[in-house]
Amino acid sequence: MISYIQLCGSNFIYKEESDMRKIKISKFITAAVLSAMLTGCSGNTAPDMEPIQTELDTISIPEQVQVVGLGEASHGVKEYQELKAEVFRTLVHNYGCRTFIIEGDFGNALKVDAYIHGGEGTSKEAAATIGFRIYRTREMADLLEWMRAYNETAPAGQDLHFYGMDMQQADNSKNYLFSILKQIDPELTAEYEKSFSFLNDDAIYDISTEVFAEGMPEAEKLLADVDRRKEQIVEICGSEAFEFARECANSIYNCCDIRKSNSEYNEVRDRHMAEKVHWFLEHGDGSLLFINGHNGHIARVNTSLYDCMGRQLAEDLGDRYYTIGTDARITAFNSQTDNGFTETTAKNKNDLNALAGSIEGARYYIDLQEASFCDGWDKILSGTQRITSLNVGSLTLLKMFYTTKIIPCETFDGMIIFDQVGPTTVDL
């Protein structure tokens, strides 16, 4: 249940929420044809269309990159959810990427990872387990089905993983941790089960900030107790189980830290999400990581009035972090309400999405750094553009409520631009 909305920058948002050589970008559209069609899109000079490509299976990622972030301009959009699968498949096949990390709860996603490794249930149930209602869609279930099928024939050590970098919920983090800790010290586990009984996903929005603040010292004590029992846990359950159990304990602490303050909610959340990405880098197999979330989390610079995860990753990783943003001229999306979803439409034309309608498939990908040196693009990419920024529930009466200003070449490394997008296929 969503309890309120918070003003964040210019947007009202709900608080739910291999070594391979660089592949040369294929050129799919001739400059001569499109220049004639698109003259006048940016001032009186049409941009050189050579940098644009319409297929995504040859997106080029620099060889030093360790993390690729794909943003979405709006939750609740079918094309953006399908894009997760399309870009991830490209990274899997061309760059040996094996880890999908979503803007979803850490503990919940561990259950989804179990599903794609042959666990019980259906893809629909697994999608619902991610936690947020925006992921309870046919599109997300299709992605999980594909990952499960891939793992059925994947060589040992080449299997795919599905993880979460968020910590706004805690039930499944508690369940995973306590199932491990109970094998070592049942009495201690019982004490902590009682201590954290207040941390209940069903009532998470009804818990006061003071209660979360009071839970933080107990969460610190929990972390210390897990660390003291590392040797026992590793001996009985294995080192991997210990690392995930400890990070579940850390996620419980993070959840309390995020929810202890309304005014600092977004800032603290994004800081902990950045920490989670670093945790996956440290505990992964060295292959490329794919992370997915809203544009506002993925961007290399802050696009709202808080310090976002993407800016922190860009500072920490430099050119090892590669970001892809999205936008559309017309966005029809499933806007979340207390009782379900309602289809809502928002319009926002800019110099980037004005091109998409005349391009094959009404979408295109552009490498912003490459394009910035091409005729006509420098002004577009180094100037201010207002792009769509919609969350699970947004006000669409005025553009100030659902758009944000960016300088494209400073905000993302690449962008996937659509003319029109539509709502997800809700599968509750």
C-alpha positions in Angstrom: 0.0 0.0 0.0 1.4 3.4 -1.0 0.9 5.9 1.7 2.1 9.2 0.2 4.0 10.9 -2.5 7.1 13.0 -2.2 8.3 16.0 -4.1 11.7 15.1 -5.6 13.3 17.7 -7.9 10.7 18.4 -10.6 8.9 15.1 -10.3 6.3 13.7 -7.9 7.4 10.2 -7.2 6.0 7.4 -5.1 8.3 5.9 -2.5 7.5 2.3 -3.4 9.0 1.3 -5.3 35.0 -11.6 -22.2 37.4 -10.7 -23.0 35.7 -9.7 -26.1 36.7 -7.2 -28.7 34.7 -4.1 -29.0 32.2 -4.6 -31.7 32.0 -1.9 -34.3 28.7 -0.1 -34.4 26.8 -1.1 -37.6 25.3 1.7 -39.6 21.8 1.0 -40.5 20.5 4.3 -41.9 22.0 6.4 -44.6 22.6 10.0 -43.9 21.4 11.2 -47.3 17.9 9.8 -47.0 17.2 10.8 -43.4 18.8 14.2 -43.7 16.2 15.1 -46.3 13.4 13.7 -44.0 14.6 15.4 -40.9 15.9 18.8 -41.9 14.9 21.3 -39.3 15.0 19.0 -36.3 17.8 20.9 -34.7 17.7 24.5 -35.8 18.0 24.8 -39.5 20.6 22.0 -39.9 19.7 18.4 -39.8 22.0 16.3 -37.7 24.3 13.8 -39.4 22.4 10.5 -39.1 25.5 8.3 -39.5 25.9 7.7 -35.7 22.3 6.3 -35.4 21.6 2.6 -35.3 18.2 0.9 -35.3 19.3 -2.6 -34.0 20.4 -3.2 -30.5 22.3 -6.5 -30.9 25.5 -4.7 -32.0 25.6 -2.0 -29.3 29.3 -1.4 -28.7 30.5 -1.3 -25.1 34.1 -0.1 -24.4 36.4 -3.0 -23.2 37.2 -1.4 -19.8 33.5 -1.3 -18.7 32.6 -3.3 -15.7 29.0 -2.1 -15.1 26.4 -1.2 -17.8 23.4 0.7 -16.5 20.1 0.8 -18.4 17.7 3.5 -17.3 14.0 3.8 -18.1 12.2 7.2 -18.4 9.1 5.7 -16.9 8.1 2.6 -14.9 5.0 0.9 -16.3 6.0 0.9 -19.9 6.0 -2.2 -22.1 8.8 -1.2 -24.4 11.1 -0.3 -21.5 10.5 -3.6 -19.8 11.1 -5.5 -23.1 14.3 -3.4 -23.5 15.7 -4.9 -20.3 15.6 -8.3 -21.9 16.8 -7.1 -25.3 19.9 -5.2 -24.0 20.7 -7.9 -21.5 20.6 -10.6 -24.2 23.0 -8.5 -26.3 25.4 -8.2 -23.3 25.2 -11.9 -22.6 25.9 -13.0 -26.2 28.4 -10.4 -27.1 30.2 -9.6 -23.8 29.8 -12.6 -21.6 27.6 -10.7 -19.1 26.0 -13.1 -16.6 24.4 -10.9 -13.9 21.2 -9.0 -14.1 20.6 -6.6 -11.2 17.3 -4.8 -10.9 15.9 -1.9 -8.9 14.3 -4.4 -6.6 14.8 -5.8 -3.1 18.0 -7.8 -2.4 16.3 -10.6 -0.5 13.3 -10.9 -2.9 15.6 -11.2 -5.9 17.4 -14.1 -4.3 14.2 -16.1 -4.5 13.9 -15.1 -8.2 17.5 -16.3 -8.8 16.5 -19.6 -7.3 13.6 -19.8 -9.8 15.8 -19.2 -12.9 18.0 -22.0 -11.5 15.2 -24.5 -11.7 13.3 -23.6 -8.5 9.6 -24.2 -7.9 6.8 -21.9 -9.1 6.0 -20.1 -12.3 7.6 -17.1 -14.0 4.5 -15.0 -13.1 5.0 -15.9 -9.4 8.7 -15.1 -9.7 8.0 -11.7 -11.2 5.7 -10.9 -8.3 8.4 -11.9 -5.9 10.5 -9.0 -7.0 8.3 -7.0 -4.7 7.0 -3.9 -6.6 3.8 -4.2 -8.5 5.3 -2.5 -11.5 7.2 -5.8 -12.2 4.1 -8.0 -12.1 3.9 -8.0 -15.9 4.0 -10.5 -18.8 7.1 -8.7 -20.1 9.0 -9.4 -16.8 7.8 -13.0 -16.7 9.0 -13.5 -20.2 12.5 -12.3 -19.2 12.6 -14.7 -16.3 11.4 -17.6 -18.5 14.3 -16.9 -21.0 16.9 -16.8 -18.2 15.6 -20.1 -16.8 15.7 -21.7 -20.2 19.2 -20.4 -20.8 20.4 -21.8 -17.5 19.1 -25.2 -18.4 21.8 -25.7 -21.0 24.5 -23.2 -19.8 27.9 -24.7 -19.2 29.0 -24.9 -15.5 30.0 -21.4 -14.3 28.3 -19.7 -17.3 24.8 -19.6 -15.8 22.9 -16.3 -15.5 21.9 -14.7 -12.2 19.1 -12.3 -11.2 19.8 -10.1 -8.2 18.4 -6.9 -6.6 20.1 -3.8 -5.4 17.3 -2.2 -3.4 16.5 -2.5 0.3 13.0 -1.0 0.8 11.7 -4.3 1.9 13.1 -6.9 4.3 11.0 -10.1 4.7 13.0 -12.3 2.3 16.3 -10.9 3.5 15.2 -11.9 7.0 14.1 -15.3 5.8 17.3 -16.1 4.0 19.5 -14.9 6.9 17.6 -16.6 9.6 17.5 -19.9 7.7 21.3 -19.9 7.7 21.8 -18.5 11.2 19.3 -21.0 12.7 21.6 -23.9 11.7 24.4 -22.3 13.8 22.6 -20.8 16.8 18.8 -21.5 17.0 18.4 -19.5 20.3 20.1 -16.4 18.9 18.0 -16.7 15.7 14.8 -16.7 17.8 15.9 -13.6 19.6 16.5 -11.7 16.3 13.3 -13.0 14.8 11.5 -11.4 17.7 13.6 -8.2 17.5 12.8 -7.7 13.9 9.2 -8.8 13.9 8.2 -5.2 13.4 9.9 -5.3 10.0 7.0 -6.6 8.0 6.6 -6.0 4.3 2.8 -6.0 4.4 2.8 -3.1 7.0 6.0 -1.4 5.9 4.3 1.9 5.0 2.5 2.0 8.3 5.7 1.9 10.4 6.9 5.2 11.8 10.3 6.6 11.1 11.1 6.5 14.8 10.6 2.7 14.9 13.1 2.2 12.0 15.6 4.5 13.7 15.3 2.4 16.9 15.9 -0.8 14.9 19.3 0.4 13.6 21.4 -0.4 16.7 19.8 -3.9 16.8 20.7 -4.3 13.1 24.3 -3.3 13.9 24.4 -6.0 16.6 23.0 -8.5 14.2 25.8 -7.8 11.7 28.4 -8.2 14.4 26.9 -11.5 15.5 26.9 -12.8 12.0 30.5 -11.8 11.6 31.5 -13.6 14.8 29.9 -16.8 13.5 31.5 -16.6 10.0 33.8 -19.7 10.5 30.9 -21.8 11.7 28.6 -20.7 8.9 31.2 -21.3 6.2 31.9 -24.7 7.6 28.3 -25.8 7.6 26.7 -23.8 4.8 29.7 -22.7 2.6 31.4 -19.4 2.0 28.8 -18.2 -0.6 25.9 -18.8 1.8 27.8 -16.8 4.4 28.4 -13.8 2.1 24.8 -13.7 1.0 23.5 -14.1 4.6 25.7 -11.3 5.8 24.5 -9.1 3.0 21.0 -9.9 3.9 21.8 -8.7 7.4 23.3 -5.6 5.9 20.1 -5.1 3.9 18.1 -5.2 7.1 20.2 -2.4 8.4 19.9 -0.5 5.1 16.1 -0.8 5.2 16.0 0.8 8.6 18.5 3.5 7.5 16.5 4.3 4.4 13.1 4.5 6.2 14.2 6.3 9.3 13.9 9.7 7.6 11.4 11.1 5.0 13.6 14.0 4.0 16.8 11.9 3.4 15.0 8.8 2.0 16.1 9.1 -1.6 19.6 10.1 -0.9 20.2 7.3 1.6 18.5 4.8 -0.7 20.7 5.6 -3.7 23.9 5.6 -1.6 23.0 2.0 -0.4 22.2 0.9 -3.9 25.6 2.1 -5.1 27.1 0.1 -2.2 25.2 -2.9 -3.4 26.6 -2.6 -6.9 30.1 -2.5 -5.4 29.2 -5.6 -3.4 28.3 -7.5 -6.5 31.5 -6.3 -8.2 33.5 -7.6 -5.2 31.7 -10.9 -4.9 31.0 -11.6 -8.6 33.1 -13.7 -11.1 34.6 -10.7 -12.8 32.2 -10.7 -15.7 30.2 -7.6 -16.8 27.3 -6.5 -14.6 24.0 -5.2 -16.0 22.0 -2.9 -13.7 18.5 -1.6 -14.4 16.4 1.1 -12.8 14.9 4.5 -13.4 16.8 7.0 -15.5 17.1 9.1 -12.3 19.1 6.3 -10.5 21.2 5.3 -13.5 22.3 8.7 -14.8 26.0 9.8 -14.5 24.9 13.1 -12.9 22.1 14.1 -10.6 18.9 14.8 -12.3 16.9 15.5 -9.1 17.5 17.1 -5.8 19.4 14.2 -4.3 22.7 12.4 -4.9 21.8 9.5 -7.2 23.4 6.1 -7.4 24.7 6.6 -11.0 26.6 9.7 -10.1 28.3 7.9 -7.2 29.2 4.9 -9.5 30.5 7.3 -12.1 32.7 8.9 -9.5 33.9 5.6 -8.1 34.3 3.7 -11.4 35.0 6.4 -14.0 34.9 5.0 -17.5 34.3 1.5 -16.1 30.6 2.6 -15.7 28.6 2.9 -18.9 25.1 4.4 -18.9 22.2 4.1 -21.4 19.2 6.3 -20.9 15.8 6.2 -22.5 13.1 8.7 -23.6 10.0 8.8 -25.8 7.9 11.6 -27.4 4.6 10.0 -26.3 4.5 7.8 -23.2 1.4 5.8 -22.4 2.1 3.9 -19.1 0.5 2.1 -16.3 0.3 4.6 -13.4 0.0 2.9 -10.1 -2.8 3.7 -7.7 -3.8 2.3 -4.3 -6.2 -0.1 -6.0 -4.2 -1.1 -9.1 -3.2 0.7 -12.2 -4.7 3.3 -14.5 -3.4 3.9 -18.1 -2.1 7.4 -18.3 -0.5 9.3 -21.2 2.2 12.1 -21.2 3.6 14.0 -24.1 7.0 15.6 -24.3 8.8 16.5 -27.6 12.5 17.3 -27.7 15.3 17.4 -30.3 16.1 13.7 -29.6 12.7 12.0 -29.7 11.5 14.3 -32.6 13.7 12.2 -34.8 12.4 8.8 -33.8 9.1 8.9 -35.7 10.8 9.0 -39.1 13.2 6.1 -38.3 12.6 2.4 -39.0 10.9 0.9 -36.0 10.2 4.4 -34.6 13.2 4.0 -32.3 17.0 4.3 -32.4 20.2 4.0 -30.3 22.9 6.6 -30.3 26.3 6.6 -28.7 26.4 10.1 -27.4 30.1 10.5 -27.2 30.6 9.4 -30.8 27.8 11.4 -32.0 28.9 14.6 -30.3 31.6 15.0 -32.9 29.2 14.6 -35.8 27.6 17.5 -37.7 24.4 18.7 -36.1 24.7 16.6 -32.9 27.1 18.8 -30.9 24.5 21.4 -30.3 21.7 18.9 -29.4 23.9 16.7 -27.1 25.7 19.5 -25.3 22.6 21.7 -24.9 19.7 21.3 -22.5 17.0 18.8 -23.4 13.8 18.2 -21.3 13.2 14.4 -21.1 10.3 12.4 -19.7 10.7 11.3 -16.1 7.7 9.3 -14.8 7.6 7.0 -11.8 5.1 4.4 -10.6 2.6 7.2 -10.0 3.0 10.6 -11.5 1.1 13.8 -12.0 0.8 14.6 -15.7 -1.1 17.9 -15.7 2.0 20.0 -16.2 5.3 19.1 -17.8 7.2 20.3 -14.7 5.7 17.3 -12.9 6.9 14.6 -15.3 10.0 15.9 -17.1 13.5 16.8 -16.1 16.2 18.9 -17.8 19.5 17.2 -18.8 22.5 17.8 -20.9 22.5 14.4 -22.8 26.3 13.9 -23.3 26.9 14.7 -19.6 24.1 12.5 -18.3 24.4 9.3 -20.3 26.9 7.5 -22.6 24.2 6.3 -24.9 20.4 6.7 -25.3 17.6 4.6 -26.8 14.9 6.9 -28.1 11.4 6.0 -29.0 8.7 7.9 -30.8 5.9 6.3 -28.8 5.7 3.7 -26.0 2.8 2.0 -24.4 1.7 0.4 -21.1 2.9 -2.9 -19.7 0.8 -6.1 -19.8 -0.2 -6.3 -16.2 -0.2 -9.8 -14.9 -1.3 -9.7 -11.2 
